[in-house]
Amino acid sequence: MTPPRNSTAARDIAYALHPYTDHKAHLQNGPMVISRGKGVRVYDDQGKEYIESVAGLWCASLGFDNERLVQAAAAQMRKLPFYHAFTAKSHEPLVDLSEMLIERAPSPMSKVFFANSGSEANDSAIKMIWYMNNAIGRPEKKKIIARLKGYHGITLAAASLTGLPANHKLFDLPLPGFHHVSTPHHYHNAKPGESEEDFATRLAEEVEQKILAEGPETVAAFWAEPIMGAGGVILPPATYFPKIQAVLKKYDVLFVADEVICGFWRTGNYWGSQTLGIQPDILVCAKALSASYLPISAVMVSEQVFQGIAEGSSTIGTWGHGFTYSGHPVPAAVAIETLKIYDEMDIGTHVKRVGAHMQKALRERFAEHPMVGEVRGTGLIAGVELVADKGAAKNFDPAKKVGARLSKLGEKHGVIMRAMVNDSMGFSPPLIISEAEIDEMLDRVGRALDELSVELRREAIAPV
Ligand SMILES: Cc1ncc(COP(=O)(O)O)c(C=O)c1O
């Protein structure tokens, strides 16, 4: 349907280049224009209401109308709307937030660096590691191992860490020196009869073989989200990370935890690292750091990494890295307020309770559905994978875009959903969601799934 002339939708088609969009299809279909938000809900420009089952992009942790965050931003803008942190300049929000993050870190951390997005934070961490290894006299040690289906962002180096084809194809990526090992997804990747424990052991051995094949003196770091988000919400076996971390220690390879989605209680603990048994050397976070009201990301580094950076900077006279908006006072003030709200609300206890409810309800409602292969997740993050053949764990033909069709039907039924690789539907609602809202959200998802089942059966695409 062609939108009315001069409508927001028509002007969007005329002028906007959207992230993650099929632009030719967009010229025909136009945008979904979201006008306002309240609690866990958003409203489009026609006034239709939707529950946000993914908190936007796994990020609007405190929902869409937190007045305290608005006030924190306004107060900071009145006091000091901008200052930078170059050449040892500082300001209170930057210092307070740094201290708060170090106090909350899952392993001993020394310093915090701020950027504006998860991608920039990951790029910054890569540059820190390269810089450090040059500074301490091991210039060979630069290669990085990440995982297939991992998602770390889209700037050149972060996209090279990312292990998803859509982020590489036509972009001439990944850059040299970035390697990808297997996805720790037992459901698809285990050998017949292989236990989770054996699967974890095999994947840790794969990492060791990779390090040995490349040469331990050339491998600098291993990069992982505690739970893979955009790759389809993939939880590794319980012993996967401890086994891998033991291998990394043996060869002096750093562990970088990308907590951009998992950080700040998403998995039921403050950090995904705590849920999955990781003691990172570097931790990257963003999104729920400021409840996503303003852009800010952070990289926390251990004393060892800091010492390497300090060494190089004193030789050269500066550490030639930093963004105009690194530690910008307004997003930093909002992040401080966000962390205070998490503490005051005891949001961890809330997430544990409603997360258990969401996990149980998802399994009760959908695990037996003929089109659902696996329901997985913990805390307030979950994946529901749609399959063409439940018995054989066989996905639909990607060309059928089954997950995208479910998202579209979800919109009709009042829920915004996110379809990912292998038609895995991601659930990661605002952390403030209640049990009743979870039930309402899943009622809507159920109605959309029933309608999709009927459509696919009619088109002879459905299983059975
Ligand atoms: C785990 C992870 N890392 C990094 C990023 C990139 O963050 P940004 O989109 O802010 O660059 C994302 C974004 O979803 C993410 O999920």
The ligand as an ORCA input file, in Angstrom:
! r2SCAN-3c Opt
* xyz 0 1
  C      26.523     -8.963     21.873
  C      26.548     -7.708     21.061
  N      27.706     -7.070     20.883
  C      27.790     -5.940     20.171
  C      26.669     -5.391     19.598
  C      26.784     -4.148     18.780
  O      26.228     -3.089     19.452
  P      25.836     -1.758     18.649
  O      24.667     -2.113     17.774
  O      25.495     -0.806     19.749
  O      27.022     -1.348     17.880
  C      25.421     -6.003     19.783
  C      24.205     -5.433     19.204
  O      23.139     -6.015     19.249
  C      25.365     -7.202     20.517
  O      24.219     -7.862     20.668
*
